[in-house]
Amino acid sequence: MKFKRTERIGAIVKILSDNPNKTYTLSYFTNQFNAAKSTISEDLLVVKNVFEKLQLGKVITISGAAGGVKYIPKTSKAENEELLMELCEKISDKTRILSGGFLYLIDLIYDPTVVSKIGKIFASNIDYTDADYVVTMETKGIPMALMTSKAMNLPLVIIRKDIKVSEGPTLSMTYLSGHSSKVESMSLPRKALKPNSKVIIIDDFMRGGGTIKGMVDLMNEFGAEVIGTGVFISTMKPTEKMVKDYISLIELDVVGDEIIVEPNLKTFRNEYRNENIEEYNIEDILEESDEE
């Protein structure tokens, strides 16, 4: 079956954007559309240019035996600020304050549109080049961690508060909650991580940092290295957290019945950090493919 150029380009955009950070060989597209490599090359150049002009992310070409083309989600600083300002406006609603100084955030944390964008922001501002997994703590951190793992094309590992018999032998440990100074427990199946893994931690909320520190300590018990940490909301107080190297998207404080909330623009000082992939022209990939 032959496809028109507009049909091929539409399908390529769909395939790449639905599968971020997954490499597709040019042969995949030539077989998919029954088209010559030169034709696919022209299609990919169009897609690449449109994505860059509209700041929809990057379509890059990679040389070598495992080379090809893939889409890397990228969000612009302006796009980040617009989304976070909108979220801050919603969070600042006084009716969200619950007893004990907690905030009602479930409607935002479980909104697919919101968490999908948050996942792309984390993927744009955390270097996950060498990462093997995204790790989170149940339960409210799961949606945005899942969207982050999709944007990074990494498997998601969920730390449990209780042991699940169906998950086999489990490593459990205790940690000190940064909020209540209460001793809590967390557990993870021993089969969840490969040896010497590198992980990205994603969580929804951080006050003192006790939970994330516990997650870092648990990763150490598995021999895994935490190479990046992202938090949706962090509180302004205490200023000294139990963890140091992290990015937060929104900073928050509750004083009486007043909610002080603002986007953490320092997060985006070095946007587009995951840029150390050597990129080649599509024509170079074609030449290598012809040589093979």
C-alpha angles and dihedrals in degrees: 000000000000122000130206118241093251090052093051093047092048091051093046091052090049094048096046097042092047091052108040118191092012114127118227121192119228087241089063091060095041090054093042094054101025089236137136120263091243089056092050089047091058091047092052092050089055092049092046093051094046093050091051096045093050093038091237092143134279131297107201134182121220127200128220138055091307092040132118134108132313142170121240115197112233129175123200123234090246091052091049093050093048093052095044094047088053091050092046090054090053094044093050091066105120092217088072093070111106129191113286093035094284124142129225105237103147094106090058099038092052097042106112093209093051097044092045090058092044090053090054091049091053090047090051095050106035120071104231097163094120098030122122101186146014110227129198141164122245134284126003094027093059101084097053092038089053092051090047091051089050092051091047093041091232131133117256122235118196122205112214130217090213133036116261112212091206092062096065128224109009137196113221131186140169127240137182115251110233091215105048101013085235121148109245133177134227132184141192131188112253090232093056097090134039116233116277093011125169116220144189116218117213124183137168102225139016128186109158096356096242095130094048091046087053090051090050091050090049090052089052089055088056092048090246125140122225107220099172141013129198128187126187096209130012125182121240090227131091091035091198110067128194088242128050114188108065142107123227125194099205132027119208143184131178116208111179105304093340122100116206109195132161139161115263098234091178086076091070099047090107103029118177095036097158094075103117096104112115107236127206135194115262088239089061091054090050092053092050091048091052091049091054 
